[in-house]
Amino acid sequence: MSVKLSARKKIHYRIRKRVIGTASKPRLCVFRSNKDIYVQLIDDENGQTLTAASSREKDIAAQKGTKVESGKLVGSAIARKSAELGIQEVVFDRNGYLYHGRVKAVAEGAREGGLKF
């Protein structure tokens, strides 16, 4: 494991001690790969993923743009899917990544879509 990855994992464990998702207020978890970005709404009490969105979905992947722009689209997609489930509030889990760039774009897109955190 690289030094950068192990540092991110340490930050992630430190965050996860405090951030817990419930059925009424699930955890919005972000995973960022080099090419794509993925988000999930997770209920930690039952160990279930309620819904997910990613930049690999056909409607998002079809739109050309930068990775930050696709991150914003993913944020609005997860907000739309959570509204269908009747979820308005979430807890944001940045998964050890810096709140910057694509991670920040996902958060802004979700807030613009109507999610509160």
C-alpha positions, 0 to 999 in steps of 0.5 A: 500500500502506498504512503498516500493511500495509507494516509487516506485510510487513516483519515477515513477511519478517523472520520468513520468513528463519528459519521454514522448513517441511519435509515432516516439520515443515511451516509452519503459516501463518496469514492473517487477513482482516477477516472470516475466518481461514485456515491452511495446512500448507506444505512449503517444500522441495517448495513444496506446501500439505499441508492447509488449513482456514478459517473459511469451511468449512461446519461452522465457519461454521455455528457462531455465535460471535465471530471469536476463537471461530471462530479456535479452531475453525479451529485444532482443524480443522487439528490434526485434518487434520494428525493424519490425515496423520500430522503432530504437529509444526509450525513456527508462522508468524504471517505478520507479525500480532501474536500476539494475538486470532484468531492466538493463538486459532488457535495455542491451538486447534491445541495443544489438538488435539494439534499441537506447536510 
